[in-house]
Amino acid sequence: MSKYFYHIITLGCQMNKNDSERMATILKGMNMEVTALIEQADVIMINTCSVRQAAEDRVSGLTRNFKKLKKQNPNLIIGITGCLPGRDAKGILRDRLHDVDLYFPTHEMIYLPQRLSELNPDLRPMEDLAKDYLALRPTIDKAVQSFVTIQTGCNQFCTYCVVPYARGRELNRPVADILAEIQDLVSQGCLEVTLLGQIVNHYIAPDPDAFSSENPYIKNDFAKLLWEMNQIEGLDRVHYTAPHPSYMDDEVIDALTLPKQLNFLHLPVQSGNTEILARMNRKHDREFFLAIIEKIRKKKPNIAIGTDIIVGFCGETEAQFEETFDLYKQCDFDISYNAQYSTRSGTIADDKFEDDVSKEEKKRRWWVMQDYMGERTEEKNQYYVGKVVSVLVDTCKDGRCGGNSREMKRVDFKGDKSLLGTVVSVKIYKAGAWMLWGEAV
């Protein structure tokens, strides 16, 4: 019997990575084997991102490169899934992608075995496939750290964002399924689980009876889920991304103090100006965000906080940008993923507003944020010098090990490969902007 091989290319966010892990489960269930050599593959799947134009352009470049592979192997199947097909309801983007055999949004992943078998009858269909792709157990390569999707889609419709069009409306997984998946991961040696959702802290359980009667939280299902995870023996770290400021209520903030929760929160703000926030349809204003940060720091004073900021959004004046810069300083973030606004077809902003801030000005504002962030983060990181941090080791090469602390600070120290996948206490002797150096204690 001939062997068939698959190769998955994942572009974009952690949720796409988790979706690719589910896709790997399907392909393995069809008796296919993974290959790192793209030339050996019989099926190439590209899991796409559509957040920025550059991500979509990369897909076009990849498919052009695969023409040669098609000539070498006429039976090669090339498939595209993810956010790009999800938002391409009229097939406009599809028409530009030649030599592509399959083109479908993420939620249609459950039909992949049937479609592959139709293209190549020698590929056997997978039996007993779940009706909901989120019910598929991901194939995990790195068992010590895992992502678990609890929600897909979004109901927020931020004006710059393609996600509601690419992934559809918000859909939440059952509590029982989530906890069963996490228990299974922990039984395989997983120490850290990161929960994924477009608005992860807006999780609403479709099976609230699955929460235990001892759960101390009353109103917020996401806080309840975090508490349940903290009861799982063997799980060392709990993290999540990305929450929305509007849903950081008192219970979710209190859950930051649960013992297994990382001492880090990534809370996107996007802008520090109330008028721009309204234009973005963020559903909160500047003062609300500042009040939330104050509440969080009062509850957990030493927590590290990160954010997302877009500079040069439609109509953003210099004064409005300065308000964003000022908010960054007031919140004293540890890190920010700063982006220069680029319009996305199909979004409300593309339809209603003019992208009127020049590329040069966007770049200048971006560098203002970047330069300050590097300086301030290096200053803040001096706090850790002389202190002992807990590091989950994920790399080891040439006698040096690396991993993240509970504050999501990158730590480097002397060690060997026996430490991979373990939690090590490290005393910090030097701190830079993006690295802490220490010695295992």
C-alpha positions as CSV (number, residue, x, y, z in Angstrom):
1,M,0.0,0.0,0.0
2,S,1.4,3.4,-1.0
3,K,2.3,5.9,1.7
4,Y,0.9,9.4,1.4
5,F,2.3,12.5,3.0
6,Y,0.9,15.9,4.0
7,H,2.5,19.3,4.8
8,I,0.7,22.1,6.6
9,I,1.8,25.7,6.3
10,T,0.3,27.9,9.1
11,L,0.2,31.7,8.8
12,G,-1.1,34.1,11.4
13,C,-2.1,33.8,15.0
14,Q,-2.1,31.1,17.7
15,M,-5.7,30.2,16.9
16,N,-4.7,29.4,13.3
17,K,-1.9,27.2,14.8
18,N,-4.5,25.4,16.9
19,D,-6.7,24.9,13.9
20,S,-3.8,23.4,12.0
21,E,-3.3,21.0,14.8
22,R,-6.9,19.9,14.3
23,M,-6.4,19.6,10.6
24,A,-3.3,17.3,11.3
25,T,-5.6,15.1,13.3
26,I,-7.9,14.7,10.3
27,L,-5.0,14.0,7.9
28,K,-3.5,11.5,10.2
29,G,-6.9,9.9,10.6
30,M,-6.8,9.4,6.8
31,N,-3.6,7.3,7.2
32,M,-1.4,10.0,6.0
33,E,2.0,10.9,7.4
34,V,3.4,14.4,8.1
35,T,6.5,15.4,6.2
36,A,8.8,18.4,6.7
37,L,9.9,18.1,3.1
38,I,7.4,20.0,1.0
39,E,8.6,18.3,-2.2
40,Q,7.6,14.9,-0.7
41,A,4.0,16.0,0.1
42,D,0.9,14.6,-1.7
43,V,-1.3,17.2,0.1
44,I,-0.2,20.7,1.0
45,M,-2.6,22.7,3.1
46,I,-2.1,26.5,3.7
47,N,-3.9,27.8,6.8
48,T,-4.2,31.5,6.0
49,C,-4.3,34.8,7.9
50,S,-6.2,37.8,6.6
51,V,-5.5,40.4,9.2
52,R,-3.0,42.3,7.0
53,Q,-2.5,42.6,3.2
54,A,1.0,41.2,3.5
55,A,-0.4,37.9,4.8
56,E,-2.7,37.5,1.8
57,D,0.1,38.5,-0.6
58,R,2.2,35.7,0.9
59,V,-0.5,33.2,0.0
60,S,-0.3,34.3,-3.6
61,G,3.4,33.9,-3.6
62,L,3.3,30.4,-2.1
63,T,0.8,29.1,-4.6
64,R,2.9,30.5,-7.5
65,N,5.9,28.6,-6.1
66,F,3.9,25.4,-6.0
67,K,3.4,25.3,-9.8
68,K,6.8,23.5,-10.1
69,L,5.7,20.9,-7.6
70,K,2.5,20.3,-9.5
71,K,4.6,19.5,-12.6
72,Q,6.7,17.1,-10.7
73,N,3.7,15.5,-9.0
74,P,0.5,15.9,-11.1
75,N,-1.6,14.3,-8.2
76,L,-0.4,16.9,-5.7
77,I,-3.4,18.5,-3.9
78,I,-3.1,22.1,-2.8
79,G,-5.7,23.4,-0.3
80,I,-6.3,26.8,1.2
81,T,-8.3,27.3,4.4
82,G,-8.4,29.8,7.3
83,C,-9.4,33.4,7.4
84,L,-8.8,34.3,3.7
85,P,-11.5,32.0,2.3
86,G,-13.6,32.8,5.3
87,R,-13.9,36.5,4.3
88,D,-13.9,35.8,0.5
89,A,-17.7,35.2,0.3
90,K,-17.8,36.3,-3.4
91,G,-14.8,34.3,-4.4
92,I,-12.9,37.4,-5.6
93,L,-9.6,36.4,-3.9
94,R,-10.1,32.8,-5.0
95,D,-10.0,33.8,-8.7
96,R,-6.5,35.1,-8.2
97,L,-5.2,31.8,-6.9
98,H,-4.4,29.4,-9.7
99,D,-3.5,25.7,-9.2
100,V,-5.4,25.6,-6.0
101,D,-7.6,22.5,-5.6
102,L,-9.4,23.1,-2.3
103,Y,-10.6,26.5,-0.9
104,F,-12.7,26.5,2.2
105,P,-13.3,28.4,5.5
106,T,-12.1,26.9,8.7
107,H,-15.5,25.6,9.9
108,E,-15.8,23.5,6.8
109,M,-12.7,21.5,7.8
110,I,-14.9,18.6,8.7
111,Y,-15.6,18.0,5.0
112,L,-11.9,17.8,4.2
113,P,-11.6,13.9,4.1
114,Q,-14.5,13.7,1.6
115,R,-13.1,16.4,-0.6
116,L,-9.6,14.9,-0.6
117,S,-11.0,11.4,-1.4
118,E,-12.9,12.9,-4.4
119,L,-9.7,14.3,-5.7
120,N,-7.6,11.2,-5.0
121,P,-9.6,8.0,-4.4
122,D,-6.6,6.3,-2.9
123,L,-6.8,8.7,0.1
124,R,-9.2,6.9,2.4
125,P,-11.9,9.0,4.2
126,M,-11.8,9.4,7.9
127,E,-14.6,7.7,9.7
128,D,-16.7,9.0,12.6
129,L,-15.6,12.6,12.1
130,A,-17.0,15.1,14.6
131,K,-19.8,17.4,13.3
132,D,-18.1,20.4,14.8
133,Y,-14.4,20.9,13.9
134,L,-13.7,22.4,17.4
135,A,-14.6,19.0,18.9
136,L,-11.6,17.4,17.1
137,R,-8.6,16.8,19.4
138,P,-5.6,18.7,18.1
139,T,-2.4,16.8,17.2
140,I,0.1,18.4,19.6
141,D,3.8,18.5,18.8
142,K,5.0,20.4,21.9
143,A,3.1,18.7,24.7
144,V,4.6,20.8,27.5
145,Q,2.9,24.0,26.2
146,S,-0.5,23.8,24.5
147,F,-3.2,26.1,23.1
148,V,-6.8,25.3,23.7
149,T,-9.5,27.1,21.6
150,I,-12.6,27.8,23.7
151,Q,-14.3,30.2,21.3
152,T,-14.2,31.1,17.6
153,G,-15.8,34.0,15.7
154,C,-16.6,37.5,17.0
155,N,-19.6,39.7,17.5
156,Q,-17.8,43.0,18.2
157,F,-17.3,44.3,14.6
158,C,-14.4,46.6,15.3
159,T,-14.3,48.7,12.1
160,Y,-10.8,47.8,11.1
161,C,-11.1,44.1,11.6
162,V,-11.9,41.2,9.2
163,V,-12.4,38.5,11.9
164,P,-16.2,38.6,12.1
165,Y,-16.3,38.2,8.3
166,A,-13.6,35.6,8.2
167,R,-14.6,33.4,11.1
168,G,-18.3,34.3,11.6
169,R,-20.2,35.1,14.7
170,E,-19.1,34.1,18.2
171,L,-19.3,30.4,19.0
172,N,-18.4,29.0,22.4
173,R,-17.3,25.4,23.1
174,P,-18.9,23.3,25.9
175,V,-17.2,23.5,29.3
176,A,-17.1,19.7,29.5
177,D,-15.2,19.4,26.1
178,I,-12.7,22.1,27.1
179,L,-11.9,20.5,30.5
180,A,-11.7,17.0,29.0
181,E,-9.2,18.3,26.3
182,I,-7.1,20.0,29.0
183,Q,-7.1,16.9,31.2
184,D,-6.0,14.8,28.2
185,L,-3.1,17.3,27.5
186,V,-2.0,17.2,31.2
187,S,-2.0,13.4,31.1
188,Q,0.5,13.7,28.2
189,G,2.8,16.0,30.2
190,C,1.4,19.4,29.4
191,L,2.3,22.0,32.1
192,E,1.0,25.2,30.5
193,V,-2.3,25.8,28.7
194,T,-3.2,29.0,26.9
195,L,-6.9,29.6,26.2
196,L,-7.7,31.1,22.9
197,G,-10.7,33.1,21.7
198,Q,-11.3,36.2,19.7
199,I,-12.9,37.9,22.8
200,V,-11.8,35.1,25.2
201,N,-13.2,36.7,28.3
202,H,-16.6,36.9,26.7
203,Y,-16.8,33.1,26.9
204,I,-20.4,32.0,27.7
205,A,-20.8,28.3,28.5
206,P,-23.4,26.4,26.5
207,D,-23.4,23.8,29.3
208,P,-23.2,25.9,32.6
209,D,-24.3,22.8,34.6
210,A,-20.8,21.4,33.9
211,F,-19.3,23.9,36.4
212,S,-18.7,22.3,39.8
213,S,-20.9,23.4,42.7
214,E,-17.8,24.5,44.7
215,N,-16.9,27.1,42.0
216,P,-16.8,30.5,43.9
217,Y,-17.6,32.7,40.9
218,I,-21.3,33.4,40.3
219,K,-21.8,35.6,37.2
220,N,-18.9,35.2,34.8
221,D,-18.5,31.9,32.9
222,F,-14.9,32.7,31.9
223,A,-13.8,33.3,35.5
224,K,-15.6,30.0,36.4
225,L,-13.6,28.2,33.7
226,L,-10.3,29.6,34.9
227,W,-11.2,28.4,38.5
228,E,-12.0,24.9,37.1
229,M,-8.6,24.8,35.3
230,N,-6.9,25.7,38.5
231,Q,-8.2,22.6,40.1
232,I,-6.5,20.3,37.6
233,E,-3.7,18.4,39.2
234,G,-0.5,18.5,37.2
235,L,-1.3,21.7,35.3
236,D,1.2,24.4,36.4
237,R,0.4,27.4,34.3
238,V,-2.8,29.0,33.0
239,H,-2.9,31.8,30.4
240,Y,-5.3,33.3,27.9
241,T,-5.5,35.7,25.0
242,A,-7.0,38.0,23.9
243,P,-9.5,39.6,26.3
244,H,-11.5,42.7,25.6
245,P,-11.5,45.6,28.1
246,S,-15.3,45.7,28.2
247,Y,-15.5,42.2,29.7
248,M,-12.8,42.6,32.4
249,D,-15.4,42.5,35.2
250,D,-14.6,42.1,38.9
251,E,-14.7,38.3,38.7
252,V,-12.3,38.1,35.7
253,I,-10.0,40.5,37.5
254,D,-10.2,38.5,40.7
255,A,-9.3,35.3,38.7
256,L,-5.9,36.9,37.9
257,T,-5.0,36.0,41.5
258,L,-5.7,32.3,41.1
259,P,-2.5,30.4,41.9
260,K,-1.8,28.9,38.4
261,Q,-2.6,32.0,36.5
262,L,0.4,33.6,34.8
263,N,1.5,36.9,36.3
264,F,0.8,38.5,32.9
265,L,-2.2,40.0,31.0
266,H,-2.4,41.0,27.4
267,L,-5.2,43.5,27.1
268,P,-5.6,45.3,23.7
269,V,-6.5,49.0,23.8
270,Q,-5.7,50.0,20.1
271,S,-5.9,53.7,20.8
272,G,-5.7,56.1,23.7
273,N,-8.1,58.6,22.2
274,T,-11.9,58.3,22.9
275,E,-12.9,59.7,19.5
276,I,-10.7,57.2,17.6
277,L,-11.9,54.4,19.9
278,A,-15.5,55.2,18.9
279,R,-14.5,55.3,15.2
280,M,-12.9,51.9,15.8
281,N,-16.2,50.7,17.4
282,R,-14.2,49.5,20.4
283,K,-17.2,50.0,22.8
284,H,-15.1,51.6,25.5
285,D,-13.5,55.0,26.0
286,R,-10.1,56.2,27.3
287,E,-11.2,56.7,30.9
288,F,-12.8,53.3,31.1
289,F,-9.6,51.6,30.0
290,L,-7.5,53.5,32.5
291,A,-9.9,52.6,35.3
292,I,-9.7,48.9,34.3
293,I,-5.9,49.0,34.5
294,E,-6.1,50.7,37.9
295,K,-8.4,48.0,39.1
296,I,-6.1,45.3,37.9
297,R,-3.0,46.8,39.4
298,K,-4.8,47.2,42.7
299,K,-5.8,43.6,42.7
300,K,-2.4,42.3,41.6
301,P,0.2,45.1,41.9
302,N,3.2,43.3,40.3
303,I,1.4,41.9,37.2
304,A,3.1,42.5,33.8
305,I,0.6,43.9,31.3
306,G,0.9,44.0,27.5
307,T,-1.4,45.6,24.8
308,D,-2.0,46.1,21.1
309,I,-2.0,49.6,19.6
310,I,-2.8,50.8,16.1
311,V,-1.2,54.1,15.0
312,G,-2.4,56.1,12.0
313,F,-6.0,55.0,12.0
314,C,-8.4,56.9,9.7
315,G,-8.5,60.6,10.7
316,E,-6.0,60.2,13.6
317,T,-4.5,63.7,14.3
318,E,-1.2,64.3,15.9
319,A,-3.0,65.4,19.2
320,Q,-5.0,62.1,19.2
321,F,-1.8,60.1,18.7
322,E,-0.2,62.0,21.6
323,E,-3.2,60.9,23.7
324,T,-2.4,57.3,22.8
325,F,1.3,57.8,23.7
326,D,0.2,59.4,27.0
327,L,-2.1,56.4,27.8
328,Y,0.8,54.0,27.2
329,K,2.9,55.9,29.7
330,Q,0.1,56.0,32.3
331,C,-0.6,52.3,32.0
332,D,3.1,51.6,32.1
333,F,2.8,48.6,29.8
334,D,5.6,46.0,29.7
335,I,5.1,45.4,26.0
336,S,2.9,46.6,23.1
337,Y,2.4,45.0,19.7
338,N,2.3,48.2,17.7
339,A,0.9,48.2,14.2
340,Q,0.6,50.8,11.4
341,Y,-3.0,50.9,10.2
342,S,-3.6,49.3,6.8
343,T,-7.1,49.2,5.4
344,R,-8.7,45.8,4.8
345,S,-11.3,45.4,2.1
346,G,-14.7,44.4,3.3
347,T,-14.3,46.2,6.7
348,I,-16.5,49.1,7.9
349,A,-13.5,51.4,8.1
350,D,-12.6,50.6,4.4
351,D,-16.2,51.5,3.4
352,K,-16.9,54.5,5.7
353,F,-13.6,56.2,6.4
354,E,-10.6,57.6,4.5
355,D,-7.2,56.1,5.1
356,D,-5.7,59.6,5.3
357,V,-2.6,59.4,7.5
358,S,0.4,59.1,5.2
359,K,2.7,56.1,5.3
360,E,5.6,58.3,6.5
361,E,3.6,59.7,9.4
362,K,2.4,56.2,10.4
363,K,5.9,55.0,10.4
364,R,7.1,58.0,12.5
365,R,4.4,57.4,15.1
366,W,5.2,53.7,15.2
367,W,8.9,54.5,15.9
368,V,7.9,56.9,18.7
369,M,6.0,54.0,20.4
370,Q,8.7,51.4,19.7
371,D,11.6,53.6,20.9
372,Y,9.8,54.5,24.1
373,M,8.7,50.9,24.7
374,G,12.3,49.6,24.5
375,E,13.6,52.2,26.9
376,R,10.8,51.8,29.4
377,T,10.7,48.0,29.3
378,E,14.5,47.8,30.0
379,E,14.0,50.2,33.0
380,K,11.1,48.1,34.3
381,N,13.0,44.8,33.9
382,Q,15.7,46.0,36.4
383,Y,13.1,45.1,39.0
384,Y,13.9,41.4,38.4
385,V,17.6,41.7,39.0
386,G,18.5,39.8,42.2
387,K,15.1,38.1,42.2
388,V,14.2,34.5,41.5
389,V,11.8,33.8,38.7
390,S,10.1,30.5,37.6
391,V,11.0,29.5,34.0
392,L,9.3,26.9,31.8
393,V,12.2,25.8,29.7
394,D,11.4,25.5,26.0
395,T,14.8,25.8,24.3
396,C,18.3,24.5,25.0
397,K,21.4,24.9,22.7
398,D,25.1,25.1,23.2
399,G,24.8,24.9,27.0
400,R,22.2,27.7,27.3
401,C,18.6,27.2,28.1
402,G,15.7,29.6,27.6
403,G,12.0,30.0,28.5
404,N,9.4,32.4,29.8
405,S,8.9,33.5,33.3
406,R,5.4,33.7,34.8
407,E,5.5,37.4,33.7
408,M,6.2,36.3,30.1
409,K,9.7,37.7,30.3
410,R,12.2,35.8,28.2
411,V,15.0,34.3,30.4
412,D,18.4,32.8,29.4
413,F,20.5,30.7,31.7
414,K,23.2,28.0,31.7
415,G,21.8,24.5,31.5
416,D,21.5,21.3,29.4
417,K,18.8,19.5,27.4
418,S,17.7,17.5,30.4
419,L,15.9,20.7,31.6
420,L,13.7,20.9,28.5
421,G,10.0,20.8,29.4
422,T,10.7,21.4,33.1
423,V,10.1,24.4,35.4
424,V,13.3,25.9,36.8
425,S,13.9,28.6,39.4
426,V,16.4,31.1,38.0
427,K,18.0,34.0,39.9
428,I,18.4,37.0,37.6
429,Y,21.7,38.9,37.5
430,K,21.2,41.0,34.4
431,A,18.2,42.6,32.6
432,G,17.8,44.0,29.1
433,A,14.7,45.2,27.3
434,W,13.7,41.8,25.9
435,M,15.8,39.3,27.9
436,L,16.7,38.5,31.5
437,W,19.9,36.6,32.2
438,G,20.3,34.4,35.3
439,E,21.5,31.3,37.0
440,A,19.6,28.2,38.0
441,V,19.2,27.9,41.8
